[in-house]
Amino acid sequence: MAGKFKFTFGPWNIHQGADPFGPAVRKDIEFGKKIKMYKKLGFDGVQFHDDDAVPDMNSLTAEQVIAKAKKLKKVLDGEGLTAEFVAPRLWEDARTIDGGYTNNDPKCRKYAIERSKRAIDIADALGTNLIVLWLAREGTYIRESKDSKVAVDRLASAISTMLDYHPNIRIAIEAKPNEPMDHTYIPTIGHAIGLGLLTSDASRVGCVIESAHAILAGLDPSDEMGYALAHKKLWSVHLNDQNGLKFDQDKSFGSVDLRRAFNQVRILDKHDYGKDGQWVGLDVKTMRTQKDDVAAKHLSNSREIFLKLLKLSRSLSETKVESLIAQRDYEELDLLIMKHLLR
């Protein structure tokens, strides 16, 4: 419990504030300027969607995609930054309205696979072997539209194709129970780990846990983390917070439930998360009300809260905790934790 943590976020976390009910309220910041903000905010790693790294990639050949990704690698090197992962953005294309890998149209499924291969090419050029799969539209609006058994088979087949495409890549599945679909086929981390067992190389399939996604499933994020850690499958985390079982809010880490955030930090630290190179990723969105000049505070604030909770976790008397557990005096343990958080 004395390791050091390194932090990442994706450029989409600095945004203009548009939402489904209103237009943008802040000026756009070009990608190059966002990259220069990372170190100032205390971050050393960058999360990428494939088209964050290579815009308009669908109009480029595979060779052109790789060439542009290599240029970006030089930019990252110049800023002292590392690419944590690349995620294929499959949910915005017209061909993936009905899903990518589980689409009922074989031509659309083929597109999803080819796009995923390009994402792997980009990751390789950026110097990372981690691919994140958020299976955003791999689900249904109406049960009868897809066969769930066939859908899971197709997901396993798609992942196997990706694993076979590059011998060194690892795939981390980011589970979420709903939104944008009514129901997704891989709603929890248990489902994600189980899906990996159906692929051609389960040793290269793990998971990403996002705090809000676990909460949306009615689960505690620290418990989900513990489950994944027990399987040695926790390859990244996306920390944020969530106010109830609503839409995915991506609130600043700890801003809703500080104790819930404390337990996430505690279990990560207690079980040496990061010793194998894993990053602490944030997926937090600034409030729509923030003005342009303070629209990145949510990132540095979330990192600060993590580090403060880490200090609290390490200063908690484990002797007292173990003693109260042995006495089965959980009321006193409850008070101990609350008083510790109030210090």
Buried (B, 14 or more C-beta within 10 A) or exposed (E): EEEEBBBBBBBBBBBBBEEEEEEEBBEEBEBEEBBEBBEEBEBBBBBBBBBBBBEEBBEBEEEEBBEBBBEBBEEBEEBEBBBBBBBBBBBEBEBBEBBBBBBBEEEBBEBBBEBBBBBBBBBBBBEBBBBBBBBBBBBBEEEEEBEEEEBBEBBBBBBBBBBEEBEEBBBBBBBBBBBEBEEBBBBBBBBBBBBBEBBBBBEBBBBBBBBBBBBBBEBBBBBBBBBBBEBEBBBBBBBBBBEEEEBBBBBBBBBBBBBBBBBBBBBBBBBEBBEEEBBBBBBBBBEBEBEEEEBBBBBBBBBBBBBBBBEBBBEBEEEEBEBBEEEEEEEEBEEBBEEBBEE
